[in-house]
Amino acid sequence: MPSQQDRPEIQTQEQSGHSGRFTSLLFAALACTIFYPALIAPFVSPRLVTIVIAILLIASTIHGPSVGPRRILAVLVIAGYAAIVVATGTELAAAARDPLIATNVQRLVASMPILLIAGYRIQRASMGPTAFRWFVYVAVPTAALACLEGATQISLFGRNDVLRALARDGVTRAVLASDQALVLGCLLACAIPMSLVLSARARMFSILLLLAGIYATGSRGPLVIGAMLAAVVLVPPLARAVGRSRWLTTIAIVAVAVVAYLSITTWSAEVLGASGEEYSANYRWALYATLPGLLSSVPFGYGLGTLPAGVWLVASQAFGIRDLVQTLDSELVYSAFTFGCAGIAVVIAAFLIAVRTVRFDLPIGLTATALSLLGFSIALHAWDSLGGLWILITGMAMSVNVGRKNPASTKGRRVGGNVE
């Protein structure tokens, strides 16, 4: 029978166990919200659900004396801030008669800072591996369902209209209950570097199924990036080489400079290709070709409202004249249209932070880098699921980089599933 002196320690361990189980449930709920927003949307906004989960995760990272009152205070303060932002956004949207203002205010003023703080705190509390493990636990069966939906060409969630609308040149693309087929492909690709927290055997099985799921979504960009990530994750010498490279940040800076140069000198606002598949492949070069003209005419962007129609047009062989703002499939370009030079600076900064993180924490660094690379072909923050994940992982990457000066001083890093 434990003595009086032992009881406080036993109670502390029990509280820690309960807190750990609650945190795991939060991570599982967050992953399900990210992968299956269409199941939640009929009842409540998935964006608001994500914000609530993020607030609870922030509270779960608070420890020390008077932990209960401190957690309650944190929840009340952050929830109050979110409520004020949501109400303000709704009023601004009503005044301007533009519903998109409310959506963007919620995303950029409420969701973004809260998720950024949540990611930072999660990593500081050493809960990153738990977060990644639960994301993979949800991603792997989701990939299996994507394969089934792609093979049967029947929506598993009663969304046959969406399935038909997203088909490309008659080929069905699995979408399940996600925001969009490309979004689903991106989410599955992000689970590949997260699988580094699993055992080697489980990692191999998971990655093969994830790649099959990405293929079922018909998303070429995520499939290419997913294959590259799989090579790094599954080949330990390559993982160690990538994790120790001192040239990654330099390469990233050069890549950004090359994109800037090509957008000014080479790419044009004309989309070649007579088929829908060719249009999709070449469309993004036209997007980047508009950046110089956009920044010179609207250096601060168009703000949080609806973008002007009929101003930024491209000619295409497949569909004739198209309005760019209808499908801004690039985080860099979408941020430029919204906030101009400042938006581009934020996206590039997140990319460089992600690449730098690879040297300190391989799973987080690769995941953050993958999201930034995917952002060159999809507007991340236009989708609450993918954008929310991007902000959360960026917060984790920022936490990794705080106080880090010499990668060689980092102890116990996971590289290829093994601790160095």
C-alpha positions in Angstrom: 0.0 0.0 0.0 1.5 3.4 -1.0 2.5 5.7 1.8 1.2 9.3 2.2 4.4 10.6 0.6 3.9 8.4 -2.5 0.3 9.4 -3.1 1.0 12.9 -4.7 3.5 11.3 -7.1 0.9 8.6 -8.0 -1.8 11.2 -8.5 0.6 13.2 -10.7 1.3 10.1 -12.9 -2.4 9.4 -13.2 -3.1 13.0 -14.2 -0.3 12.9 -16.7 -1.8 9.7 -18.2 -5.2 11.2 -18.5 -3.8 14.3 -20.1 -1.8 12.2 -22.6 -4.9 10.2 -23.6 -6.9 13.4 -24.0 -4.1 14.9 -26.1 -4.1 11.8 -28.3 -7.9 12.1 -28.8 -7.4 15.8 -29.8 -4.7 14.8 -32.4 -7.0 12.0 -33.7 -9.9 14.5 -34.0 -7.8 17.0 -35.7 -6.6 14.5 -38.3 -10.1 13.4 -39.0 -11.3 17.0 -39.4 -8.5 17.6 -41.8 -9.2 14.5 -44.0 -13.0 14.4 -43.7 -14.3 18.0 -43.6 -17.3 17.2 -45.8 -18.7 15.0 -43.0 -18.5 17.8 -40.5 -19.6 20.7 -42.8 -23.4 20.0 -42.7 -23.4 20.5 -38.9 -20.6 23.0 -38.1 -17.8 24.8 -39.9 -14.7 22.5 -40.0 -12.6 25.7 -39.7 -14.2 26.5 -36.3 -13.7 22.8 -35.2 -10.0 23.1 -36.1 -9.8 26.3 -34.1 -11.4 24.7 -31.0 -9.1 21.7 -31.2 -6.1 23.9 -31.6 -7.1 26.0 -28.5 -7.5 22.8 -26.5 -4.1 21.6 -27.7 -2.5 24.8 -26.6 -4.0 24.4 -23.2 -2.8 20.8 -23.0 0.8 22.1 -23.3 0.6 24.2 -20.2 2.2 22.5 -17.2 3.6 23.6 -13.8 1.9 24.9 -10.6 -1.8 25.8 -10.8 -2.1 24.0 -14.1 -5.9 23.7 -14.0 -6.6 27.5 -13.6 -3.9 28.4 -16.1 -5.4 26.1 -18.8 -8.9 27.4 -18.2 -7.6 31.0 -18.5 -5.7 30.1 -21.7 -8.9 28.6 -23.2 -11.1 31.5 -22.2 -8.6 34.2 -23.5 -7.9 32.5 -26.9 -11.5 31.5 -27.4 -12.6 35.0 -26.6 -10.2 36.4 -29.1 -11.4 33.9 -31.8 -15.0 34.8 -31.1 -14.3 38.6 -31.4 -12.5 38.0 -34.7 -15.3 35.8 -36.1 -17.9 38.4 -35.1 -15.9 41.3 -36.5 -15.4 39.4 -39.8 -19.1 38.7 -40.1 -19.9 42.4 -39.6 -17.3 43.6 -42.1 -18.6 41.1 -44.6 -22.2 42.3 -44.1 -21.1 45.9 -44.5 -19.2 45.2 -47.7 -21.7 42.7 -48.9 -18.8 40.3 -49.6 -19.0 36.9 -47.7 -15.4 36.1 -48.6 -14.3 38.8 -46.2 -15.7 36.9 -43.3 -14.0 33.7 -44.5 -10.6 35.3 -45.0 -10.8 37.1 -41.6 -11.5 33.8 -39.9 -8.6 32.1 -41.8 -6.0 34.8 -41.5 -6.8 36.6 -38.3 -8.2 33.8 -36.1 -7.1 30.4 -37.5 -3.6 31.3 -38.6 -2.2 32.7 -35.4 -3.9 30.1 -33.2 -2.7 27.2 -35.3 0.8 28.8 -35.5 0.9 29.0 -31.7 -0.5 25.5 -31.3 2.2 24.1 -33.6 4.9 26.0 -31.7 3.6 24.8 -28.3 3.1 21.2 -29.5 6.8 21.0 -30.5 8.0 22.7 -27.3 6.1 20.1 -25.3 7.7 17.3 -27.3 4.3 16.1 -28.6 5.3 16.2 -32.3 5.8 12.4 -32.6 2.3 11.8 -31.1 0.8 14.3 -33.5 2.5 12.7 -36.5 1.6 9.2 -35.4 -2.1 10.0 -35.2 -2.0 11.8 -38.6 -0.5 8.7 -40.2 -3.0 6.4 -38.4 -5.8 8.4 -40.1 -4.0 8.9 -43.4 -3.2 5.2 -44.1 -6.8 3.9 -44.0 -7.8 7.0 -45.9 -5.4 6.0 -48.7 -6.9 2.6 -48.8 -10.4 4.1 -49.1 -9.1 6.4 -51.9 -7.9 3.3 -53.8 -11.3 1.7 -53.4 -13.2 4.8 -54.6 -10.9 5.2 -57.5 -11.2 1.5 -58.5 -15.1 1.4 -58.2 -15.6 5.0 -59.5 -18.4 5.3 -57.0 -18.2 7.8 -54.1 -17.9 6.1 -50.8 -19.5 9.1 -49.1 -22.4 9.8 -51.4 -20.6 12.6 -53.4 -21.0 11.2 -56.9 -21.7 14.7 -58.3 -18.4 15.9 -56.9 -16.6 12.8 -58.2 -17.9 13.4 -61.7 -17.1 17.1 -61.6 -13.5 16.4 -60.6 -12.9 13.8 -63.3 -10.1 14.8 -65.7 -10.5 13.6 -69.3 -12.9 10.9 -68.2 -10.6 9.6 -65.5 -12.2 9.4 -62.0 -10.2 11.0 -59.2 -10.8 9.8 -55.6 -12.0 12.6 -53.3 -13.7 10.8 -50.4 -15.0 13.4 -47.9 -12.1 15.8 -48.4 -12.2 19.3 -49.8 -10.9 18.3 -53.3 -9.0 15.5 -55.0 -5.8 17.5 -55.2 -6.1 18.5 -51.6 -6.5 14.8 -50.6 -3.4 13.9 -52.7 -1.4 16.6 -50.9 -2.5 15.5 -47.4 -1.6 11.9 -48.2 1.8 13.0 -49.5 2.5 14.9 -46.2 1.9 11.7 -44.2 4.9 10.1 -45.9 7.6 12.0 -44.0 5.5 11.8 -40.9 5.8 8.0 -41.1 9.4 8.4 -39.8 7.9 8.1 -36.3 6.8 4.5 -37.1 8.8 1.3 -37.1 10.6 0.4 -40.3 8.2 -2.3 -41.2 5.1 -0.2 -40.5 6.7 2.7 -42.4 7.3 0.6 -45.6 3.7 -0.6 -45.6 2.3 2.8 -44.9 4.3 4.6 -47.6 3.3 2.1 -50.3 -0.4 2.5 -49.4 0.0 6.2 -49.3 1.5 6.4 -52.7 -1.3 4.2 -54.1 -3.8 6.5 -52.5 -2.2 9.6 -54.0 -2.3 7.9 -57.4 -6.0 7.2 -57.0 -6.6 11.0 -56.5 -5.1 11.7 -59.9 -2.8 14.4 -58.5 0.4 14.5 -60.4 2.3 17.1 -58.3 1.7 15.3 -55.0 2.6 12.0 -56.6 6.0 13.3 -57.7 6.7 14.9 -54.4 5.4 11.9 -52.6 7.8 9.6 -54.5 10.7 11.8 -53.7 9.8 11.9 -50.0 9.4 8.1 -50.1 12.9 7.7 -51.5 14.4 9.9 -48.7 12.4 8.2 -45.9 13.0 4.6 -47.1 16.7 4.9 -47.9 18.6 5.6 -44.6 21.8 6.7 -46.3 19.9 9.2 -48.4 17.9 10.4 -45.3 21.2 11.0 -43.4 22.7 12.8 -46.4 19.6 15.1 -46.7 19.5 15.6 -42.9 23.2 16.7 -42.8 23.3 18.7 -45.9 24.5 22.3 -45.4 23.3 23.4 -48.9 19.6 22.9 -48.6 18.9 26.5 -47.7 21.1 27.8 -50.5 19.4 25.5 -53.0 16.0 26.8 -51.8 17.1 30.4 -52.2 18.3 29.7 -55.7 15.0 27.9 -56.6 13.1 31.0 -55.5 15.4 33.2 -57.6 14.9 30.9 -60.6 11.1 31.1 -60.3 11.3 34.9 -60.1 13.6 35.0 -63.2 11.4 32.7 -65.3 8.3 34.5 -64.4 9.8 37.8 -65.7 11.7 36.5 -68.7 10.3 33.2 -69.9 6.7 32.2 -68.9 3.8 33.9 -70.6 0.1 34.3 -70.0 -0.8 31.7 -72.6 -1.6 28.1 -71.7 -0.6 25.6 -74.3 -2.2 22.2 -74.8 -5.5 21.1 -76.4 -6.6 18.7 -73.6 -7.7 19.3 -70.0 -4.7 17.4 -68.8 -2.3 19.6 -70.8 -4.1 22.7 -69.6 -3.8 21.6 -66.0 0.0 20.9 -66.4 0.8 24.2 -68.2 -1.7 26.6 -66.4 0.6 27.4 -63.5 3.3 28.8 -65.6 0.8 31.4 -66.8 0.0 32.1 -63.2 3.6 32.9 -62.3 3.9 35.0 -65.5 1.3 37.4 -64.1 3.3 38.1 -60.9 5.5 41.0 -62.3 2.6 42.8 -63.7 0.5 42.2 -60.6 3.1 43.5 -58.1 3.8 46.6 -60.3 0.2 47.5 -60.5 -1.1 46.3 -57.1 2.0 46.1 -54.8 -0.2 45.6 -51.7 -2.6 43.1 -53.2 -6.4 43.3 -53.3 -7.0 42.6 -49.6 -9.4 40.1 -48.0 -12.4 40.6 -50.3 -13.4 39.0 -53.6 -10.7 39.4 -56.3 -11.7 41.4 -59.4 -13.1 39.4 -62.3 -12.1 40.0 -65.9 -8.8 41.8 -65.1 -6.2 39.0 -65.1 -6.9 36.8 -68.2 -5.0 34.1 -70.0 -5.4 32.6 -73.4 -5.6 28.8 -73.7 -5.8 26.4 -76.6 -8.2 24.1 -74.6 -10.7 26.5 -73.2 -10.1 29.9 -74.9 -9.9 33.0 -72.6 -9.9 32.1 -68.9 -10.0 34.3 -65.8 -7.0 33.6 -63.6 -8.7 34.5 -60.3 -11.2 31.7 -60.7 -8.4 29.1 -60.1 -5.4 30.5 -58.4 -3.6 27.2 -57.9 -0.5 28.5 -56.2 0.0 29.7 -52.6 2.6 32.1 -53.8 0.4 33.7 -56.5 -2.8 33.6 -54.3 -0.9 35.4 -51.4 0.4 37.9 -53.9 -3.1 38.7 -55.1 -4.3 39.0 -51.5 -1.4 40.9 -49.9 1.0 41.7 -52.7 4.7 41.8 -51.8 4.0 41.1 -48.1 2.2 37.9 -49.0 5.0 36.7 -51.2 7.5 37.5 -48.4 5.6 35.4 -45.9 5.3 32.4 -48.2 9.0 32.5 -49.0 9.9 32.9 -45.4 7.8 29.8 -44.5 9.6 27.8 -47.2 13.1 28.8 -46.0 12.2 28.0 -42.4 10.9 24.6 -43.5 14.1 23.8 -45.5 16.3 24.9 -42.6 14.4 22.6 -40.2 15.4 19.5 -42.2 18.9 19.7 -40.6 17.5 19.7 -37.0 14.4 17.5 -37.2 13.9 15.3 -40.3 10.2 14.4 -40.0 9.1 18.0 -39.3 11.5 19.5 -41.8 10.5 17.2 -44.6 6.8 17.6 -43.9 7.1 21.4 -43.8 9.2 21.5 -46.9 6.8 19.2 -48.7 3.9 21.5 -47.9 5.8 24.5 -49.2 6.7 22.7 -52.4 3.1 21.7 -52.8 2.2 25.3 -52.4 3.8 26.1 -55.7 0.9 24.2 -57.4 -2.0 24.7 -55.0 -3.2 27.7 -52.9 -2.7 26.2 -49.5 -4.6 28.7 -47.3 -7.6 28.6 -49.7 -8.4 25.2 -48.2 -9.0 25.0 -44.5 -7.8 21.5 -44.2 -4.5 21.8 -46.1 -3.9 25.4 -45.0 -4.5 24.6 -41.4 -2.0 21.8 -41.6 0.6 24.0 -43.3 0.3 26.7 -40.5 0.5 24.1 -37.8 3.6 22.4 -39.2 5.2 25.8 -39.8 4.7 26.6 -36.1 6.4 23.3 -35.2 9.2 24.1 -37.6 9.6 27.6 -36.0 9.8 26.0 -32.6 12.6 23.6 -33.8 14.6 26.5 -35.1 14.4 28.6 -32.0 17.7 28.6 -30.2 19.3 26.2 -32.8 22.7 27.4 -34.0 24.7 24.3 -34.7 23.0 21.2 -36.1 26.0 19.1 -35.0 25.0 19.9 -31.4 21.5 18.3 -31.8 21.3 15.0 -30.0 19.0 12.0 -30.6 17.7 13.2 -34.0 15.6 10.7 -35.9 17.0 10.0 -39.3 15.4 7.2 -41.3 13.7 5.9 -38.2 16.9 5.4 -36.2 18.3 7.7 -33.5 21.8 8.9 -34.3 
